[in-house]
Amino acid sequence: MMSVAQSHYEELLANCSSQPMAIEILRQHRPYLEMLPSIRRPEESLITIPFPTARIRGLSQTGQEGTKPSQGELVRLPCDVAVIMCDPDWKVKTGTEIFIFIHRPQEDFSDLLGRWRQTQVWLDKGYEWLMPPRYQHVFNDGRGEPYPLFIVFDETPDRIKRGLQGAGLPYVAQILGIPVDEEQPQRSVPAEGLGAED
């Protein structure tokens, strides 16, 4: 079984940081696509934040590596991209937030699931997003409803996919950067075609 290449992770992280690609990812999990405030204006209905940072209002749990952030401290969440829904007319954040977790090289099921659980713990007490400069005007205070979405690769071990399915957590699959619905059978890509899309 091949392992996930760092370049695959980096490419997908870069792609998911853009609004058009984030929308394409959501299209693969229809319940999340339907959460967009405006289907006709999708790119105005969401904000993508790679490696998001939030100001936590109160933390009572121990964080990563034994640290315990204090109330009001900025924390970098362990997800890869946060997708924040916002009203395209009123320019305010809605109550829906989707957290994308991309399977990282050398990451096993417990590590991947642990990143989502840590995110749940840190956001439980309320938070405020550190918004990108061009979205500073968007009202983002308040507690949202977090939804996870996991992205795995063809090279991702089957136990991780089974674990996500068993935990009732949604995931979509990617084959060398090509989005594939998680319900479709996995297939190999001929070696001679690997460079065609690069």
N, C-alpha and C positions, 0 to 999 in steps of 0.2 A: 504494500500500500504506500503510495507516494504521500509525502507530507506537504502541507500548505506552504507555498513559497512566499518569502517576504515580499517579493515584487507583486504577487497577486493581491496580498493584503493591502499594500500601499496604494496600488492602482484603484482598488475598490473603495478604499477610504477616501481617496481624492474624488472619485466619481460621486460617491454618496454625499459629499460635501456640497454638491451643486443641487439646486432645486429641481431641474429637469430629471436628473438621475434618481433623486430621492422619490420623485413622483412615479418613475418607472418601477422602482422597488415596491412602492405601495400598491401598484397595479397588480402585483403578484399575490397580494393578500387583500382581497376585495373588502373585507370588513374595515380595514384601515383606510383604504381609498375612499370609502363612503363617509369617513369622518371629516374629509376636507370641507371647510365651510362653503366653498364654491367650486363645483366641478368645472364650471365654465371659465373660471379664473384660478386655476390650480396654483400657478406660480406666485400669485399674490396672496394665497391662502396658507402658506407655510414658510417657516424660517428654519434653515438648517444651521446647526452649530456643531462643528467637529470638535471633539475633546471638550465638551461643554463644562463651564464653570458656574457654580451657583453659590449664593450667599445663604448659608443654612441658619435658620432661626433658632433651632435648639437641637442638640444632639445628646443622647444619653447612652449611645452604644459605642463600643470601641471600634475605631476605623481600621484601615489597612495598616499593616506593619505595627500594630499596637498603638497607633496614634489615636488621640481623642480630640478632634477639633472642637473648639469652643463655639458658643453661640455667636452667630454673626460672622463667622470665619468663612472665607472663600474656599471652596472645595472643588477640585477637578473630579468630576464623576467618572466612574470606571467604564462607561459606555464609549462607543466610538463616535456616534453622531446622535444629537438630539434633534428631533423634528418637532417644532413648536407650531401648532395651528393658530392662525390669527384671522380675524375678520377683515376681508379685503377693503371694506368701506370705512369701518370705524377705526382700523389700525390698532386693535386691542387683542391681546392674547385670549384665546378661548380656553376652556378647561381641559383640552386634550393635548397630550404630549406623548410622542412615540420615541422610544429609545432603541437605537440600532446597535446590535452587538455583532461584530464581524469576527468569525473564527480566526484567531491569530495563530501564527506559526508556533508549534510546540505546545499549544494550549489543549488541555484535555477537558472532558465534560464538567468535572467539578470546578475547574477554573472559569470556564465560560458561564456556567450557571451561577457561580459565586459572584461574578461581576454584576449580574442582574440583582441578586439578593442584596449586595452592598448598596446598590443604587436605591433599592426600596427602603433600606434602613436610613440612609442619609436624607431622603426626601420626605420621610414620614412626618416630620415636625413642621413642615412649611419651609419655603425658600423663595429666593428672588434670583432670576437669571442675570448673569453678566452678559448683556447683549452685544452683538457685533456693532461696530460704530454706526453703520448705516441704518440700524434698527433701534437706536437709542430712544427714539420717540415712541416706540411701541410700549404701551402699558403692560408690564409683565409681572406685577406683584401678585401674590396669591398662590394657593395650592392647586395644582392641576391633577388630572387623573393620568397616571403613568401606564403606558402600554409597551411591552417589549416586542422587538422583532429581531430574530436571529438570522444571520446570513452565513450559510455554510458553502463549502466548495465540493466539487466532485472528489477531491483528495481528502476531504474530511472523513475521519473514521466513522464507520457505521454506528458505533456505540454512542457517539455524540448525537447523531440524528435520532436514534432510538430513545436516548435519554430525553431529548427535547420533546419528542412525541409523547413519551410516557408522562412527562411533567405537564402536558397540555399547553406547551409554549409554541407559538407560531414561528415557523422558519421558512425561508426560501433558499433555493440552491443556485449557485453560480458555477458555470463551467468555463474556465479561462476567461472570465469577464463577461460571458454571455448569460443574461438572466434566463433561468429555467424555472417553471412552476414546480413546487415541491411534490406535486402529485404525479408528475411525469416520471417515467422510468429513467434511471441514470444510464448514461451511455458514454463510451469513450470517444475521444476526439482523435482522428488519425494524425500521426506525428507530422506528416507533410503539410498539414493545415494549421499548425500552431502559430505560425508567423503571419497568417493572412490578415488578421485583424489588428496587428500591432502597428 
